[in-house]
């Protein structure tokens, strides 16, 4: 079997293609890692958003209960938060 020697230009072309594959492969791995991190971050944000929604519901319920309690005690009216004075509706 006879061997053939590639030219320097041919070898350079092969090396360039190999380097290109290597570079793109590394970039693809980096992209997948970044995507995974982004997905995990998005999941964490969605969970936090859900928790904030649940807290808002809890606060709304507390507000409703307090309003009912104060209305039962003082009647319907308005409160000046600065002075603490309550003025019943006529």
PDB file of N, CA, C and O in Angstrom:
ATOM      1  N   UNK A   1       0.849  -1.170   0.000  1.00  0.00           N
ATOM      2  CA  UNK A   1       0.000   0.000   0.000  1.00  0.00           C
ATOM      3  C   UNK A   1       0.897   1.235   0.000  1.00  0.00           C
ATOM      4  O   UNK A   1       1.837   1.338   0.787  1.00  0.00           O
ATOM      5  N   UNK A   2       0.601   2.129  -0.858  1.00  0.00           N
ATOM      6  CA  UNK A   2       1.403   3.334  -0.984  1.00  0.00           C
ATOM      7  C   UNK A   2       0.827   4.414  -0.091  1.00  0.00           C
ATOM      8  O   UNK A   2      -0.390   4.591  -0.030  1.00  0.00           O
ATOM      9  N   UNK A   3       1.685   5.131   0.596  1.00  0.00           N
ATOM     10  CA  UNK A   3       1.215   6.247   1.421  1.00  0.00           C
ATOM     11  C   UNK A   3       1.329   7.527   0.643  1.00  0.00           C
ATOM     12  O   UNK A   3       2.180   7.693  -0.231  1.00  0.00           O
ATOM     13  N   UNK A   4       0.450   8.415   0.989  1.00  0.00           N
ATOM     14  CA  UNK A   4       0.426   9.725   0.331  1.00  0.00           C
ATOM     15  C   UNK A   4       0.607  10.766   1.422  1.00  0.00           C
ATOM     16  O   UNK A   4       0.034  10.641   2.504  1.00  0.00           O
ATOM     17  N   UNK A   5       1.362  11.742   1.159  1.00  0.00           N
ATOM     18  CA  UNK A   5       1.545  12.816   2.125  1.00  0.00           C
ATOM     19  C   UNK A   5       0.689  14.007   1.703  1.00  0.00           C
ATOM     20  O   UNK A   5       0.767  14.494   0.576  1.00  0.00           O
ATOM     21  N   UNK A   6      -0.143  14.461   2.666  1.00  0.00           N
ATOM     22  CA  UNK A   6      -0.971  15.632   2.406  1.00  0.00           C
ATOM     23  C   UNK A   6      -0.088  16.864   2.376  1.00  0.00           C
ATOM     24  O   UNK A   6       0.975  16.922   2.993  1.00  0.00           O
ATOM     25  N   UNK A   7      -0.561  17.822   1.652  1.00  0.00           N
ATOM     26  CA  UNK A   7       0.173  19.084   1.606  1.00  0.00           C
ATOM     27  C   UNK A   7      -0.064  19.849   2.903  1.00  0.00           C
ATOM     28  O   UNK A   7      -1.007  19.558   3.638  1.00  0.00           O
ATOM     29  N   UNK A   8       0.779  20.810   3.177  1.00  0.00           N
ATOM     30  CA  UNK A   8       0.609  21.648   4.370  1.00  0.00           C
ATOM     31  C   UNK A   8      -0.728  22.377   4.334  1.00  0.00           C
ATOM     32  O   UNK A   8      -1.383  22.542   5.362  1.00  0.00           O
ATOM     33  N   UNK A   9      -1.115  22.799   3.170  1.00  0.00           N
ATOM     34  CA  UNK A   9      -2.394  23.488   3.017  1.00  0.00           C
ATOM     35  C   UNK A   9      -3.561  22.559   3.341  1.00  0.00           C
ATOM     36  O   UNK A   9      -4.512  22.974   4.004  1.00  0.00           O
ATOM     37  N   UNK A  10      -3.502  21.318   2.885  1.00  0.00           N
ATOM     38  CA  UNK A  10      -4.557  20.334   3.167  1.00  0.00           C
ATOM     39  C   UNK A  10      -4.602  20.025   4.661  1.00  0.00           C
ATOM     40  O   UNK A  10      -5.680  19.953   5.251  1.00  0.00           O
ATOM     41  N   UNK A  11      -3.430  19.844   5.271  1.00  0.00           N
ATOM     42  CA  UNK A  11      -3.387  19.594   6.711  1.00  0.00           C
ATOM     43  C   UNK A  11      -3.946  20.780   7.486  1.00  0.00           C
ATOM     44  O   UNK A  11      -4.668  20.601   8.466  1.00  0.00           O
ATOM     45  N   UNK A  12      -3.612  21.983   7.049  1.00  0.00           N
ATOM     46  CA  UNK A  12      -4.121  23.190   7.694  1.00  0.00           C
ATOM     47  C   UNK A  12      -5.639  23.252   7.574  1.00  0.00           C
ATOM     48  O   UNK A  12      -6.309  23.633   8.534  1.00  0.00           O
ATOM     49  N   UNK A  13      -6.188  22.895   6.444  1.00  0.00           N
ATOM     50  CA  UNK A  13      -7.643  22.884   6.242  1.00  0.00           C
ATOM     51  C   UNK A  13      -8.302  21.882   7.177  1.00  0.00           C
ATOM     52  O   UNK A  13      -9.347  22.178   7.757  1.00  0.00           O
ATOM     53  N   UNK A  14      -7.717  20.712   7.334  1.00  0.00           N
ATOM     54  CA  UNK A  14      -8.256  19.676   8.228  1.00  0.00           C
ATOM     55  C   UNK A  14      -8.208  20.170   9.668  1.00  0.00           C
ATOM     56  O   UNK A  14      -9.183  20.023  10.405  1.00  0.00           O
ATOM     57  N   UNK A  15      -7.085  20.754  10.077  1.00  0.00           N
ATOM     58  CA  UNK A  15      -6.950  21.271  11.446  1.00  0.00           C
ATOM     59  C   UNK A  15      -7.970  22.386  11.719  1.00  0.00           C
ATOM     60  O   UNK A  15      -8.562  22.458  12.796  1.00  0.00           O
ATOM     61  N   UNK A  16      -8.156  23.239  10.731  1.00  0.00           N
ATOM     62  CA  UNK A  16      -9.119  24.332  10.880  1.00  0.00           C
ATOM     63  C   UNK A  16     -10.526  23.785  11.105  1.00  0.00           C
ATOM     64  O   UNK A  16     -11.261  24.280  11.959  1.00  0.00           O
ATOM     65  N   UNK A  17     -10.892  22.774  10.347  1.00  0.00           N
ATOM     66  CA  UNK A  17     -12.215  22.156  10.506  1.00  0.00           C
ATOM     67  C   UNK A  17     -12.328  21.504  11.886  1.00  0.00           C
ATOM     68  O   UNK A  17     -13.357  21.638  12.548  1.00  0.00           O
ATOM     69  N   UNK A  18     -11.285  20.803  12.325  1.00  0.00           N
ATOM     70  CA  UNK A  18     -11.297  20.176  13.647  1.00  0.00           C
ATOM     71  C   UNK A  18     -11.433  21.231  14.749  1.00  0.00           C
ATOM     72  O   UNK A  18     -12.181  21.037  15.707  1.00  0.00           O
ATOM     73  N   UNK A  19     -10.722  22.325  14.613  1.00  0.00           N
ATOM     74  CA  UNK A  19     -10.814  23.409  15.591  1.00  0.00           C
ATOM     75  C   UNK A  19     -12.204  24.032  15.583  1.00  0.00           C
ATOM     76  O   UNK A  19     -12.755  24.363  16.633  1.00  0.00           O
ATOM     77  N   UNK A  20     -12.758  24.185  14.390  1.00  0.00           N
ATOM     78  CA  UNK A  20     -14.119  24.730  14.290  1.00  0.00           C
ATOM     79  C   UNK A  20     -15.120  23.823  15.008  1.00  0.00           C
ATOM     80  O   UNK A  20     -15.980  24.309  15.743  1.00  0.00           O
ATOM     81  N   UNK A  21     -15.011  22.506  14.798  1.00  0.00           N
ATOM     82  CA  UNK A  21     -15.880  21.560  15.498  1.00  0.00           C
ATOM     83  C   UNK A  21     -15.695  21.676  17.005  1.00  0.00           C
ATOM     84  O   UNK A  21     -16.668  21.689  17.759  1.00  0.00           O
ATOM     85  N   UNK A  22     -14.462  21.758  17.432  1.00  0.00           N
ATOM     86  CA  UNK A  22     -14.167  21.866  18.855  1.00  0.00           C
ATOM     87  C   UNK A  22     -14.747  23.144  19.448  1.00  0.00           C
ATOM     88  O   UNK A  22     -15.357  23.123  20.517  1.00  0.00           O
ATOM     89  N   UNK A  23     -14.553  24.248  18.749  1.00  0.00           N
ATOM     90  CA  UNK A  23     -15.072  25.539  19.222  1.00  0.00           C
ATOM     91  C   UNK A  23     -16.589  25.519  19.320  1.00  0.00           C
ATOM     92  O   UNK A  23     -17.157  25.939  20.328  1.00  0.00           O
ATOM     93  N   UNK A  24     -17.235  25.038  18.284  1.00  0.00           N
ATOM     94  CA  UNK A  24     -18.705  24.989  18.290  1.00  0.00           C
ATOM     95  C   UNK A  24     -19.193  24.018  19.363  1.00  0.00           C
ATOM     96  O   UNK A  24     -20.203  24.281  20.017  1.00  0.00           O
ATOM     97  N   UNK A  25     -18.499  22.915  19.551  1.00  0.00           N
ATOM     98  CA  UNK A  25     -18.886  21.956  20.591  1.00  0.00           C
ATOM     99  C   UNK A  25     -18.827  22.581  21.972  1.00  0.00           C
ATOM    100  O   UNK A  25     -19.737  22.399  22.781  1.00  0.00           O
ATOM    101  N   UNK A  26     -17.755  23.319  22.244  1.00  0.00           N
ATOM    102  CA  UNK A  26     -17.621  23.996  23.537  1.00  0.00           C
ATOM    103  C   UNK A  26     -18.717  25.043  23.704  1.00  0.00           C
ATOM    104  O   UNK A  26     -19.314  25.152  24.775  1.00  0.00           O
ATOM    105  N   UNK A  27     -18.982  25.806  22.658  1.00  0.00           N
ATOM    106  CA  UNK A  27     -20.035  26.820  22.720  1.00  0.00           C
ATOM    107  C   UNK A  27     -21.396  26.202  22.955  1.00  0.00           C
ATOM    108  O   UNK A  27     -22.221  26.756  23.682  1.00  0.00           O
ATOM    109  N   UNK A  28     -21.633  25.048  22.339  1.00  0.00           N
ATOM    110  CA  UNK A  28     -22.908  24.364  22.518  1.00  0.00           C
ATOM    111  C   UNK A  28     -23.070  23.898  23.968  1.00  0.00           C
ATOM    112  O   UNK A  28     -24.148  24.036  24.547  1.00  0.00           O
ATOM    113  N   UNK A  29     -22.023  23.358  24.542  1.00  0.00           N
ATOM    114  CA  UNK A  29     -22.072  22.929  25.948  1.00  0.00           C
ATOM    115  C   UNK A  29     -22.319  24.135  26.851  1.00  0.00           C
ATOM    116  O   UNK A  29     -23.134  24.063  27.771  1.00  0.00           O
ATOM    117  N   UNK A  30     -21.622  25.245  26.593  1.00  0.00           N
ATOM    118  CA  UNK A  30     -21.821  26.456  27.391  1.00  0.00           C
ATOM    119  C   UNK A  30     -23.251  26.959  27.265  1.00  0.00           C
ATOM    120  O   UNK A  30     -23.850  27.398  28.247  1.00  0.00           O
ATOM    121  N   UNK A  31     -23.789  26.895  26.070  1.00  0.00           N
ATOM    122  CA  UNK A  31     -25.167  27.318  25.848  1.00  0.00           C
ATOM    123  C   UNK A  31     -26.144  26.436  26.620  1.00  0.00           C
ATOM    124  O   UNK A  31     -27.089  26.937  27.228  1.00  0.00           O
ATOM    125  N   UNK A  32     -25.920  25.133  26.595  1.00  0.00           N
ATOM    126  CA  UNK A  32     -26.810  24.214  27.320  1.00  0.00           C
ATOM    127  C   UNK A  32     -26.730  24.461  28.822  1.00  0.00           C
ATOM    128  O   UNK A  32     -27.745  24.399  29.517  1.00  0.00           O
ATOM    129  N   UNK A  33     -25.536  24.739  29.322  1.00  0.00           N
ATOM    130  CA  UNK A  33     -25.381  25.036  30.753  1.00  0.00           C
ATOM    131  C   UNK A  33     -26.116  26.332  31.095  1.00  0.00           C
ATOM    132  O   UNK A  33     -26.821  26.405  32.101  1.00  0.00           O
ATOM    133  N   UNK A  34     -25.947  27.351  30.255  1.00  0.00           N
ATOM    134  CA  UNK A  34     -26.633  28.624  30.490  1.00  0.00           C
ATOM    135  C   UNK A  34     -28.147  28.438  30.443  1.00  0.00           C
ATOM    136  O   UNK A  34     -28.874  29.012  31.254  1.00  0.00           O
ATOM    137  N   UNK A  35     -28.608  27.653  29.511  1.00  0.00           N
ATOM    138  CA  UNK A  35     -30.054  27.410  29.386  1.00  0.00           C
ATOM    139  C   UNK A  35     -30.581  26.693  30.625  1.00  0.00           C
ATOM    140  O   UNK A  35     -31.641  27.042  31.146  1.00  0.00           O
ATOM    141  N   UNK A  36     -29.845  25.698  31.093  1.00  0.00           N
ATOM    142  CA  UNK A  36     -30.256  24.953  32.289  1.00  0.00           C
ATOM    143  C   UNK A  36     -30.330  25.899  33.488  1.00  0.00           C
ATOM    144  O   UNK A  36     -31.285  25.853  34.263  1.00  0.00           O
ATOM    145  N   UNK A  37     -29.315  26.758  33.636  1.00  0.00           N
ATOM    146  CA  UNK A  37     -29.318  27.722  34.731  1.00  0.00           C
ATOM    147  C   UNK A  37     -30.498  28.675  34.612  1.00  0.00           C
ATOM    148  O   UNK A  37     -31.136  29.010  35.609  1.00  0.00           O
ATOM    149  N   UNK A  38     -30.785  29.109  33.392  1.00  0.00           N
ATOM    150  CA  UNK A  38     -31.906  30.028  33.166  1.00  0.00           C
ATOM    151  C   UNK A  38     -33.234  29.354  33.507  1.00  0.00           C
ATOM    152  O   UNK A  38     -34.116  29.972  34.104  1.00  0.00           O
ATOM    153  N   UNK A  39     -33.369  28.103  33.131  1.00  0.00           N
ATOM    154  CA  UNK A  39     -34.602  27.368  33.427  1.00  0.00           C
ATOM    155  C   UNK A  39     -34.775  27.199  34.933  1.00  0.00           C
ATOM    156  O   UNK A  39     -35.885  27.324  35.451  1.00  0.00           O
ATOM    157  N   UNK A  40     -33.677  26.913  35.638  1.00  0.00           N
ATOM    158  CA  UNK A  40     -33.750  26.772  37.091  1.00  0.00           C
ATOM    159  C   UNK A  40     -34.107  28.103  37.736  1.00  0.00           C
ATOM    160  O   UNK A  40     -34.895  28.154  38.680  1.00  0.00           O
ATOM    161  N   UNK A  41     -33.521  29.181  37.221  1.00  0.00           N
ATOM    162  CA  UNK A  41     -33.812  30.514  37.747  1.00  0.00           C
ATOM    163  C   UNK A  41     -35.278  30.872  37.507  1.00  0.00           C
ATOM    164  O   UNK A  41     -35.944  31.408  38.392  1.00  0.00           O
ATOM    165  N   UNK A  42     -35.775  30.573  36.308  1.00  0.00           N
ATOM    166  CA  UNK A  42     -37.172  30.848  35.979  1.00  0.00           C
ATOM    167  C   UNK A  42     -38.108  30.056  36.889  1.00  0.00           C
ATOM    168  O   UNK A  42     -39.121  30.582  37.350  1.00  0.00           O
ATOM    169  N   UNK A  43     -37.776  28.816  37.143  1.00  0.00           N
ATOM    170  CA  UNK A  43     -38.584  27.991  38.045  1.00  0.00           C
ATOM    171  C   UNK A  43     -38.616  28.596  39.442  1.00  0.00           C
ATOM    172  O   UNK A  43     -39.668  28.656  40.077  1.00  0.00           O
ATOM    173  N   UNK A  44     -37.453  29.047  39.916  1.00  0.00           N
ATOM    174  CA  UNK A  44     -37.385  29.673  41.245  1.00  0.00           C
ATOM    175  C   UNK A  44     -38.224  30.949  41.280  1.00  0.00           C
ATOM    176  O   UNK A  44     -38.911  31.211  42.267  1.00  0.00           O
ATOM    177  N   UNK A  45     -38.174  31.746  40.206  1.00  0.00           N
ATOM    178  CA  UNK A  45     -38.980  32.963  40.144  1.00  0.00           C
ATOM    179  C   UNK A  45     -40.472  32.645  40.145  1.00  0.00           C
ATOM    180  O   UNK A  45     -41.257  33.330  40.801  1.00  0.00           O
ATOM    181  N   UNK A  46     -40.856  31.617  39.416  1.00  0.00           N
ATOM    182  CA  UNK A  46     -42.265  31.225  39.363  1.00  0.00           C
ATOM    183  C   UNK A  46     -42.744  30.772  40.736  1.00  0.00           C
ATOM    184  O   UNK A  46     -43.865  31.088  41.135  1.00  0.00           O
ATOM    185  N   UNK A  47     -41.900  30.029  41.465  1.00  0.00           N
ATOM    186  CA  UNK A  47     -42.267  29.591  42.811  1.00  0.00           C
ATOM    187  C   UNK A  47     -42.403  30.781  43.754  1.00  0.00           C
ATOM    188  O   UNK A  47     -43.325  30.839  44.568  1.00  0.00           O
ATOM    189  N   UNK A  48     -41.472  31.733  43.634  1.00  0.00           N
ATOM    190  CA  UNK A  48     -41.537  32.927  44.477  1.00  0.00           C
ATOM    191  C   UNK A  48     -42.782  33.750  44.160  1.00  0.00           C
ATOM    192  O   UNK A  48     -43.434  34.278  45.061  1.00  0.00           O
ATOM    193  N   UNK A  49     -43.107  33.855  42.867  1.00  0.00           N
ATOM    194  CA  UNK A  49     -44.306  34.576  42.462  1.00  0.00           C
ATOM    195  C   UNK A  49     -45.559  33.924  43.054  1.00  0.00           C
ATOM    196  O   UNK A  49     -46.470  34.612  43.514  1.00  0.00           O
ATOM    197  N   UNK A  50     -45.591  32.601  43.036  1.00  0.00           N
ATOM    198  CA  UNK A  50     -46.730  31.886  43.606  1.00  0.00           C
ATOM    199  C   UNK A  50     -46.826  32.140  45.114  1.00  0.00           C
ATOM    200  O   UNK A  50     -47.918  32.338  45.646  1.00  0.00           O
ATOM    201  N   UNK A  51     -45.674  32.133  45.796  1.00  0.00           N
ATOM    202  CA  UNK A  51     -45.676  32.396  47.235  1.00  0.00           C
ATOM    203  C   UNK A  51     -46.168  33.807  47.541  1.00  0.00           C
ATOM    204  O   UNK A  51     -46.907  34.018  48.504  1.00  0.00           O
ATOM    205  N   UNK A  52     -45.750  34.784  46.706  1.00  0.00           N
ATOM    206  CA  UNK A  52     -46.214  36.162  46.916  1.00  0.00           C
ATOM    207  C   UNK A  52     -47.726  36.252  46.709  1.00  0.00           C
ATOM    208  O   UNK A  52     -48.416  36.963  47.440  1.00  0.00           O
ATOM    209  N   UNK A  53     -48.231  35.539  45.726  1.00  0.00           N
ATOM    210  CA  UNK A  53     -49.674  35.514  45.500  1.00  0.00           C
ATOM    211  C   UNK A  53     -50.416  34.939  46.695  1.00  0.00           C
ATOM    212  O   UNK A  53     -51.468  35.444  47.088  1.00  0.00           O
ATOM    213  N   UNK A  54     -49.861  33.880  47.271  1.00  0.00           N
ATOM    214  CA  UNK A  54     -50.475  33.265  48.451  1.00  0.00           C
ATOM    215  C   UNK A  54     -50.432  34.230  49.635  1.00  0.00           C
ATOM    216  O   UNK A  54     -51.388  34.307  50.407  1.00  0.00           O
ATOM    217  N   UNK A  55     -49.331  34.963  49.782  1.00  0.00           N
ATOM    218  CA  UNK A  55     -49.235  35.938  50.878  1.00  0.00           C
ATOM    219  C   UNK A  55     -50.248  37.053  50.696  1.00  0.00           C
ATOM    220  O   UNK A  55     -50.858  37.509  51.663  1.00  0.00           O
ATOM    221  N   UNK A  56     -50.429  37.498  49.448  1.00  0.00           N
ATOM    222  CA  UNK A  56     -51.432  38.534  49.184  1.00  0.00           C
ATOM    223  C   UNK A  56     -52.817  38.040  49.581  1.00  0.00           C
ATOM    224  O   UNK A  56     -53.599  38.784  50.172  1.00  0.00           O
ATOM    225  N   UNK A  57     -53.121  36.789  49.257  1.00  0.00           N
ATOM    226  CA  UNK A  57     -54.416  36.219  49.646  1.00  0.00           C
ATOM    227  C   UNK A  57     -54.566  36.188  51.162  1.00  0.00           C
ATOM    228  O   UNK A  57     -55.643  36.479  51.683  1.00  0.00           O
ATOM    229  N   UNK A  58     -53.496  35.837  51.875  1.00  0.00           N
ATOM    230  CA  UNK A  58     -53.530  35.813  53.345  1.00  0.00           C
ATOM    231  C   UNK A  58     -53.771  37.214  53.903  1.00  0.00           C
ATOM    232  O   UNK A  58     -54.568  37.394  54.824  1.00  0.00           O
ATOM    233  N   UNK A  59     -53.075  38.208  53.336  1.00  0.00           N
ATOM    234  CA  UNK A  59     -53.250  39.587  53.799  1.00  0.00           C
ATOM    235  C   UNK A  59     -54.660  40.069  53.509  1.00  0.00           C
ATOM    236  O   UNK A  59     -55.267  40.742  54.343  1.00  0.00           O
ATOM    237  N   UNK A  60     -55.194  39.733  52.334  1.00  0.00           N
ATOM    238  CA  UNK A  60     -56.569  40.108  51.998  1.00  0.00           C
ATOM    239  C   UNK A  60     -57.549  39.513  53.002  1.00  0.00           C
ATOM    240  O   UNK A  60     -58.495  40.180  53.420  1.00  0.00           O
ATOM    241  N   UNK A  61     -57.327  38.277  53.384  1.00  0.00           N
ATOM    242  CA  UNK A  61     -58.213  37.622  54.350  1.00  0.00           C
ATOM    243  C   UNK A  61     -58.115  38.301  55.716  1.00  0.00           C
ATOM    244  O   UNK A  61     -59.133  38.509  56.377  1.00  0.00           O
ATOM    245  N   UNK A  62     -56.899  38.647  56.143  1.00  0.00           N
ATOM    246  CA  UNK A  62     -56.721  39.355  57.424  1.00  0.00           C
ATOM    247  C   UNK A  62     -57.424  40.715  57.388  1.00  0.00           C
ATOM    248  O   UNK A  62     -58.078  41.122  58.348  1.00  0.00           O
ATOM    249  N   UNK A  63     -57.269  41.408  56.246  1.00  0.00           N
ATOM    250  CA  UNK A  63     -57.911  42.714  56.096  1.00  0.00           C
ATOM    251  C   UNK A  63     -59.432  42.576  56.175  1.00  0.00           C
ATOM    252  O   UNK A  63     -60.105  43.374  56.826  1.00  0.00           O
ATOM    253  N   UNK A  64     -59.951  41.570  55.516  1.00  0.00           N
ATOM    254  CA  UNK A  64     -61.401  41.337  55.523  1.00  0.00           C
ATOM    255  C   UNK A  64     -61.897  41.060  56.943  1.00  0.00           C
ATOM    256  O   UNK A  64     -62.913  41.605  57.372  1.00  0.00           O
ATOM    257  N   UNK A  65     -61.176  40.216  57.658  1.00  0.00           N
ATOM    258  CA  UNK A  65     -61.572  39.881  59.030  1.00  0.00           C
ATOM    259  C   UNK A  65     -61.501  41.100  59.947  1.00  0.00           C
ATOM    260  O   UNK A  65     -62.392  41.317  60.768  1.00  0.00           O
ATOM    261  N   UNK A  66     -60.427  41.902  59.803  1.00  0.00           N
ATOM    262  CA  UNK A  66     -60.286  43.092  60.633  1.00  0.00           C
ATOM    263  C   UNK A  66     -61.383  44.101  60.310  1.00  0.00           C
ATOM    264  O   UNK A  66     -61.961  44.705  61.213  1.00  0.00           O
ATOM    265  N   UNK A  67     -61.667  44.281  59.027  1.00  0.00           N
ATOM    266  CA  UNK A  67     -62.717  45.214  58.620  1.00  0.00           C
ATOM    267  C   UNK A  67     -64.060  44.793  59.203  1.00  0.00           C
ATOM    268  O   UNK A  67     -64.801  45.626  59.725  1.00  0.00           O
ATOM    269  N   UNK A  68     -64.373  43.509  59.117  1.00  0.00           N
ATOM    270  CA  UNK A  68     -65.637  43.021  59.678  1.00  0.00           C
ATOM    271  C   UNK A  68     -65.687  43.239  61.184  1.00  0.00           C
ATOM    272  O   UNK A  68     -66.714  43.647  61.726  1.00  0.00           O
ATOM    273  N   UNK A  69     -64.574  42.967  61.855  1.00  0.00           N
ATOM    274  CA  UNK A  69     -64.514  43.137  63.307  1.00  0.00           C
ATOM    275  C   UNK A  69     -64.698  44.601  63.705  1.00  0.00           C
ATOM    276  O   UNK A  69     -65.460  44.913  64.620  1.00  0.00           O
ATOM    277  N   UNK A  70     -63.994  45.493  63.011  1.00  0.00           N
ATOM    278  CA  UNK A  70     -64.101  46.917  63.329  1.00  0.00           C
ATOM    279  C   UNK A  70     -65.467  47.471  62.965  1.00  0.00           C
ATOM    280  O   UNK A  70     -66.004  48.316  63.682  1.00  0.00           O
ATOM    281  N   UNK A  71     -66.045  46.999  61.842  1.00  0.00           N
ATOM    282  CA  UNK A  71     -67.397  47.433  61.475  1.00  0.00           C
ATOM    283  C   UNK A  71     -68.409  46.985  62.511  1.00  0.00           C
ATOM    284  O   UNK A  71     -69.335  47.728  62.836  1.00  0.00           O
ATOM    285  N   UNK A  72     -68.242  45.773  63.035  1.00  0.00           N
ATOM    286  CA  UNK A  72     -69.151  45.288  64.081  1.00  0.00           C
ATOM    287  C   UNK A  72     -69.012  46.136  65.346  1.00  0.00           C
ATOM    288  O   UNK A  72     -70.003  46.416  66.021  1.00  0.00           O
ATOM    289  N   UNK A  73     -67.798  46.537  65.660  1.00  0.00           N
ATOM    290  CA  UNK A  73     -67.542  47.287  66.893  1.00  0.00           C
ATOM    291  C   UNK A  73     -67.905  48.758  66.763  1.00  0.00           C
ATOM    292  O   UNK A  73     -68.523  49.330  67.661  1.00  0.00           O
ATOM    293  N   UNK A  74     -67.516  49.385  65.624  1.00  0.00           N
ATOM    294  CA  UNK A  74     -67.690  50.831  65.487  1.00  0.00           C
ATOM    295  C   UNK A  74     -68.699  51.247  64.422  1.00  0.00           C
ATOM    296  O   UNK A  74     -69.089  52.413  64.363  1.00  0.00           O
ATOM    297  N   UNK A  75     -69.117  50.325  63.598  1.00  0.00           N
ATOM    298  CA  UNK A  75     -69.985  50.667  62.490  1.00  0.00           C
ATOM    299  C   UNK A  75     -69.144  51.023  61.277  1.00  0.00           C
ATOM    300  O   UNK A  75     -67.914  51.010  61.323  1.00  0.00           O
ATOM    301  N   UNK A  76     -69.839  51.342  60.185  1.00  0.00           N
ATOM    302  CA  UNK A  76     -69.151  51.683  58.945  1.00  0.00           C
ATOM    303  C   UNK A  76     -68.777  53.155  58.991  1.00  0.00           C
ATOM    304  O   UNK A  76     -69.577  53.987  59.419  1.00  0.00           O
ATOM    305  N   UNK A  77     -67.572  53.481  58.556  1.00  0.00           N
ATOM    306  CA  UNK A  77     -67.128  54.873  58.562  1.00  0.00           C
ATOM    307  C   UNK A  77     -65.750  54.973  57.946  1.00  0.00           C
ATOM    308  O   UNK A  77     -65.330  54.120  57.164  1.00  0.00           O
ATOM    309  N   UNK A  78     -65.054  56.041  58.319  1.00  0.00           N
ATOM    310  CA  UNK A  78     -63.710  56.232  57.787  1.00  0.00           C
ATOM    311  C   UNK A  78     -62.746  56.517  58.928  1.00  0.00           C
ATOM    312  O   UNK A  78     -63.111  57.083  59.958  1.00  0.00           O
ATOM    313  N   UNK A  79     -61.500  56.105  58.709  1.00  0.00           N
ATOM    314  CA  UNK A  79     -60.467  56.243  59.719  1.00  0.00           C
ATOM    315  C   UNK A  79     -59.364  57.142  59.185  1.00  0.00           C
ATOM    316  O   UNK A  79     -58.876  56.955  58.071  1.00  0.00           O
ATOM    317  N   UNK A  80     -58.981  58.119  59.997  1.00  0.00           N
ATOM    318  CA  UNK A  80     -57.815  58.952  59.668  1.00  0.00           C
ATOM    319  C   UNK A  80     -56.615  58.261  60.295  1.00  0.00           C
ATOM    320  O   UNK A  80     -56.460  58.253  61.516  1.00  0.00           O
ATOM    321  N   UNK A  81     -55.772  57.683  59.456  1.00  0.00           N
ATOM    322  CA  UNK A  81     -54.625  56.910  59.951  1.00  0.00           C
ATOM    323  C   UNK A  81     -53.615  57.798  60.666  1.00  0.00           C
ATOM    324  O   UNK A  81     -52.844  57.310  61.491  1.00  0.00           O
ATOM    325  N   UNK A  82     -53.606  59.098  60.363  1.00  0.00           N
ATOM    326  CA  UNK A  82     -52.660  60.008  61.020  1.00  0.00           C
ATOM    327  C   UNK A  82     -53.041  60.282  62.457  1.00  0.00           C
ATOM    328  O   UNK A  82     -52.197  60.265  63.353  1.00  0.00           O
ATOM    329  N   UNK A  83     -54.316  60.535  62.668  1.00  0.00           N
ATOM    330  CA  UNK A  83     -54.780  60.895  64.017  1.00  0.00           C
ATOM    331  C   UNK A  83     -55.378  59.710  64.772  1.00  0.00           C
ATOM    332  O   UNK A  83     -55.476  59.738  65.998  1.00  0.00           O
ATOM    333  N   UNK A  84     -55.774  58.677  64.043  1.00  0.00           N
ATOM    334  CA  UNK A  84     -56.431  57.544  64.679  1.00  0.00           C
ATOM    335  C   UNK A  84     -57.900  57.800  64.940  1.00  0.00           C
ATOM    336  O   UNK A  84     -58.557  56.995  65.601  1.00  0.00           O
ATOM    337  N   UNK A  85     -58.433  58.910  64.432  1.00  0.00           N
ATOM    338  CA  UNK A  85     -59.832  59.244  64.677  1.00  0.00           C
ATOM    339  C   UNK A  85     -60.726  58.537  63.647  1.00  0.00           C
ATOM    340  O   UNK A  85     -60.423  58.491  62.454  1.00  0.00           O
ATOM    341  N   UNK A  86     -61.816  57.998  64.145  1.00  0.00           N
ATOM    342  CA  UNK A  86     -62.801  57.304  63.324  1.00  0.00           C
ATOM    343  C   UNK A  86     -64.048  58.168  63.231  1.00  0.00           C
ATOM    344  O   UNK A  86     -64.548  58.681  64.232  1.00  0.00           O
ATOM    345  N   UNK A  87     -64.535  58.318  62.014  1.00  0.00           N
ATOM    346  CA  UNK A  87     -65.774  59.093  61.780  1.00  0.00           C
ATOM    347  C   UNK A  87     -66.801  58.148  61.175  1.00  0.00           C
ATOM    348  O   UNK A  87     -66.646  57.687  60.044  1.00  0.00           O
ATOM    349  N   UNK A  88     -67.885  57.855  61.962  1.00  0.00           N
ATOM    350  CA  UNK A  88     -68.911  56.963  61.418  1.00  0.00           C
ATOM    351  C   UNK A  88     -69.684  57.626  60.287  1.00  0.00           C
ATOM    352  O   UNK A  88     -69.857  58.844  60.254  1.00  0.00           O
ATOM    353  N   UNK A  89     -70.143  56.789  59.361  1.00  0.00           N
ATOM    354  CA  UNK A  89     -71.008  57.305  58.292  1.00  0.00           C
ATOM    355  C   UNK A  89     -72.350  57.642  58.871  1.00  0.00           C
ATOM    356  O   UNK A  89     -72.824  56.978  59.794  1.00  0.00           O
ATOM    357  N   UNK A  90     -72.979  58.690  58.325  1.00  0.00           N
ATOM    358  CA  UNK A  90     -74.286  59.083  58.853  1.00  0.00           C
ATOM    359  C   UNK A  90     -75.375  58.267  58.256  1.00  0.00           C
ATOM    360  O   UNK A  90     -76.545  58.461  58.587  1.00  0.00           O
TER     361      UNK A  90
END
